[in-house]
Amino acid sequence: MTALLFFIILGALVFVHELGHFISAKRAGIRVDEFALGFPPRLFSKTVGETKYSLNLVPFGGYVKIFGEDGDEDADKRGFKTQINADIVAESSLVNRVTESAVAEVVSADDTRRFTSKSRWTQALVLSSGILGNLVFAWVLLSVSFMLGIPSSTDGRYADEVRDAKLMITGVLPDSPAALQGLKAGDEIISLEGEGRRFEKKEVNEARAFIGASEQTLTIAYRRAGASETVEIVPVKDIIPGKSAIGVMIDTVGVVRFGFFRSLFEGLLMTADLVREVAVGLVGFIGDAVRGSANLGSVTGPIGIAGMVGEARTLGLVYLLSFTAFISINLAVINLLPIPALDGGRLFFLALEGIFRRAIPTRISRTLNATGFILLILLMIVITYRDIIKLFSL
């Protein structure tokens, strides 16, 4: 079930991204030759009008084949031919008529519908529309989450509007005592007991103090997916210097629910906040990578994400919608990076063409994009391998 749900979510994220490119290209009068989900080999295809709609076997991705997006290999030839014809025109009116006929043949109706025949602003809009599609999708999902009731801290923006507050685990450190005993984010703490003391309140600071003062085994009663469980954990002092800790982050979390229009507004605000946080985190990670201090263990691939999808599903629909929105925002921000094969790389090439007032040779742009794509695939393979090692080491 988790694998199926993961592929559904992945398909939805790819679909809205490519749909953004598709709609903006169509509205700009650019010919779209194919709209595909997944990568070949092709499982099914149907041509409607001038566009072929395809479903492919490899599910990790998709594409929209836009006429002329990869450049025009014949552009230089046509320019050279036009220059020769112009020289001949100066010598012969008869050849002039021949030249006009040839030019009319070359500049066909399809040439006016070529991606590169449009203004650079139009090209930039088409290239960035996939990113916009992911952001709009995240906004819709978060807005629906607010309508259904989204989890929120009692210390957050919506403190006065939180209902049904509970003491909840919001994060678990890897390889910590809590992680080794199976505690997970989303578990509701019912009680803490140890050394003749018992804690049953919802106040997060008191709960932290209770754990911090414990030096012997703690018995933790918690609730997950409606079922109550207990676990015994021995706190350690190497997580927080000078204090006992079990490796969990806890908070008092309740539910915030709004009407339709308020949900749209709050969903937009949360989308903007998440875009900023993801962008700051990504820039920081890239900076660490340049300095050689990046923690690659924090990077998750398809298998790791599939596992998180499964965890979100067990927590409920709202958690799953919010998680999908977060992944959609991550895809949007990553796609803005100026890396060949990504939308950001194509936008970067377009900006260079605008600065230098000349097109980048098609052979060069295609080589760079192909190289970037290969490197991204290799990176995904490495990350997936790490995810598999983590999975079998549990």
N, C-alpha and C positions, 0 to 999 in steps of 0.2 A: 504493500500500500504506500509506503514511504517513497519507494522508487518511482511509482506511477505519479504520485503527487509532485515529486521533484521535476519530472519531465513535463508535467502540465504547467508548473510555474515557469520553468525555463522556456517552454514554448510561448507562454504568454508574454514574457519579457522580450524575447526575440521578436515576436509578432508586433508589439506596440512600437518597438524601435524601428523595424523595417517599414511599418505602416506610416511612420512619420516621414521617412524618405519618400515613400511611394506617393503619399498625398501631396507633398510639397512639389515633387517633380511633375505630377499630373497637372497641378494648378499652374505651374510655370510653363506648361506647354511642351515639356520634355517627354520624349518617347520612353516608355518603360517596357523593356522586352521580357522581363521575368521577375516574378515575386516568389521567393522560395523560403521554406522553413527547413532547416537542416542542410547538410552538405551531401553531395552525390556519393553513391549512386541514387538515382531517382526511383522512388516508389510509385508515384502517381503524378500526373500533370494534366492540365486542361487549359486550352487557350480560349480566352474570352476577349474578343476584339483583337487588339494588337499585343496583348500581354499574356504570357504563359504563367499559370499558377502551379507551383510544384511543391510536393512533399517528398523530402529526401530521407535517406536511411540514417545518416549520422546526425543525431539530434542536437549536438552542441553548437548551435549557431543558426545562421540563415543569411539571406542576402536579397537585395533588389538590384537587378541588372538594368542600369540606366544607360541609354544610348549615348555613347561618347564620354562616359564618366572616366574611363581609363585613358583618355587622351585620344588624339586623332593622328594616327601614324601617317596619314596622307596629307596632313596640313602643310608640312614643309614642301612636299611635292607640288601641291596645288599652288602654293605661294611662288615656288620657282617657275612653274609653268605660266602663271599669270605675268611674272616679270618678263619672261621671254616673249610672251604674246604682246606685251606693252611695247617692247622694243621693235617688234615687227610692225605694229600698228603705225609707228612713226614713218615707216617707209612705204606702206601699201594700204590703200583704202579697201582693196579687195580682201586682203588678209584680215583687216579690221573686222569685216563682216563675219569672217570665219571665226575670229577670236571671240566675238560677242556670242556667237552660237555655242562655242565650247564652254565659255564661262557660264552661260545660262544652263547648260547641261550639268556642269559641276555643282553649281549652287542650286541643288534640288530642294524640294519641299522638306525632305528628311534632314537636310543639313541645317535648316532653321530650327529643327527640333532636337538638335544635338546639345548635350550638356555644356560642352565648351563653347557653343555659339551664344550662350546666354551671358549676361553681365556677371561680373565677379560677385556682386552682392546677391544675385539670384543663386549662383552656385553655392555661396556660403550658406544661404538659407536652406537649400536642399541638403547640404552636408550636415548641418546642425539640427535638422528636424528630427533625426532619430534620437538624439540626446533629449530634445524637447519632449518627444513621445514618452520616454522613460520617466521624465520628471512629472509630466501630466498624469501618467499612470500611477505614480507614487502618491500624488496629491489626491487622486480619486480613492485609492485604497485607504489612505489615512483619514480622509473625510468620512468614509463608510465606517471606519473603526470608531471615530468619535460618535457617530450615530448609534452604533451598537453598544458602546461603552468601552473606552480605552483605559488600560491601567495607568495610574499616575501616582506619583509620590505625594504625601501630605505636606512635603516641604517644597514642592515645585510651583510652577506657574499657576496651577489650578487648585492650590491648597484649600481654598474656601469652598470648592465645589466637588471635592472628593467624597465619595460615599462608600460604605462598607469596607473601611480600612482594615488591613491585615498586616501582620508582621511577616515579611516575605524575604526569601533569599533571592537577591538580584544578580549574583555572580559567584562563581566558585573558582578558586585558583587551581590551575593544573597541578597534579601530584601533591596536593595538600591533604591533610587528614580528612577534611570534609569530602574532597573528590574521591579519595580512596575508599570511603565508606558509602559512596553512591549518591550523596546529596547533589541536587541540581538547581539551577536558576529556575525560579517559579514555584519552588516548594514553600508552602506556608508553615511557619514555625508555630506550633501549638503551645509547647512548653519547653523550658530548659531546666534540668535538674542535676545537682551534683554537690558533694560535700555538705549534705544536710540542708541545702538551700533549694528553693524552687521558684521559677520565674514564669508567669503566665500573662504578663501584660503585653500591650502592643507598642509600647514606647521604645523606639529604636535605640536611643542613647543608653537607656537602662539595660537593654539587652546586650549591647556592646560592652558595657561595664561589667555585667555579670560574667560574660565569657572571658574578658580580660583579667578578671580576678580569680579565675578557675585554674587550678594546678593539677587536678586529678580528672578522672573520667567524667565526661558530661553525657547525660542521657537526653537526647533531643527527640521530642515527639513532633512529627510534621505530617502535613497532609499534601498528597499529590493526586491530581485527577480524581478527587473525591474520596480517595482511600487513605486511611490513617496508618502511619508506620512509626517505628521508633528505631534509633540507632545510637550506639555508644561510640564516643570519640574522645581521644586523649589530646588535649591542647598542647601546642608546642610554642617555644619562645623565639624561634628563628625567623618567623614571618614578620612580626612587629617587635622590634627591639624593646625589651623591658616589659612586655605584656604577653599574656597567653593568647593564642589565636588558633582557630581551626581552619582558616583559609576561606571564609565566606564574606561576601558583602551583603548586608541586610538593610532593609528600609521598610518603612510603613507605607504600604501601597493599597490604594483603593481604586474605584472606578469613576471615570468622568464621562458623562453622557450629555450631548447637546442635540438641539434640533437641526434641521436641514441646513439653513443658511449659516448658522453659527459653526456648524461642523465643517462646511466648505471653507470658511475663514480660518478656523483653527488648523484645519488640514494644510492650508497654504502656508501658514506660519511655521508649522512643524516641518514641512517639506524644506522650507528655506533654512531652518535651523540645522536640519540634518545634512543638507548640501554643504553648509559652511563647516560643520564638524568633520564630515568625510573629507572635504578638500584640505582642511588643515592637517588632518591625520595622514593623508596621502603625501602631502608636501613634506611633512616631518619624516615619513618613512623613506621617501626618496633621498632626503638629506642625509639620513642615517646610512642609506645604502651607498651613497657617494663617499661617505667617511669610513665605510667598511664596518659599521657597527649596527646594521639593521638586523632585527630578529626575524629571520625567514620562517621560523616556527609559527609566527602569528598569521602567516598568509595561508588562506584556506582555498582549496580547489573544489571541483565538482563533487567529489565524494564527501568532503568535509561539510559542504553546504547541504548536501542531501541529508546528512546526519542532523544538521541543525533544523532542517525542514521537519524531520520526524519529531524532534523535541518540541518545536513550535506547535505541531499538530496535536500533541498530547496536552498542551496547555490550553488550547481552544482556538476558535475561529479568529478572534480578534488578534491574538498573538501571531497567527499565521499570516493574516493580512498585513500586519505591521512589519513583520519580518520580510515579506515579499516587497513591500514598499522600500524598506531599507536596502535590499539587494538591488532594486531598480535604480535607486539613487546612486549606489556604488557604481553600477554599470555606466550611468550617465557621466559621472565625474571621471572615471577611468578613461572613457571614450574621448574626453577632452584633452588628454595628454598628447603632446605633439610627437607621437610615435607613428612611423609609417604603418599602414594597414588599419590604423584606427581613424575615426572621423577627425580627431584632433590633428593627426599627421597630415591629412588631406587639406584641412583648413590652414595648416602652417604652410604647405606648398602654395596654396592659393594666395596667402598673404605675401609670400616671397615674389610671386608673379606680379602682384599689385605694386610692390615696392620697386622692382626692377623693370616693370613695364614690358615683360616678355614671358612667354610660356616656358615652363620647364619641359625639356624634351621628353616625349612619351616614353622612350626606352629607359631613361633614367628614373622617372617616376614609377614605372612599372617594376623595375628592378628593386628599388627601395621598398615599395609596398610588398613585393613578394618576400624580400628578406625579412621585413618586419613581421609578416604573417608567420613565416617559418620560426622565427625566434619566439613569437608568442605561443605557438603550438608546442615548442620545446619546453618553454617555461611551464605551460599547463601540464605537460607530461611529468616534469620534475615535481611539481606541487602535488599532482595526483598520486605519484609514487610515495611521497611523504605522507599523504593522507592514508594510503593503504597500510603503510608501516605502522602508523599510529593506531589504525583500526585493529590490526592483529596483535598489537602490543597491550591492548586493554585487558 
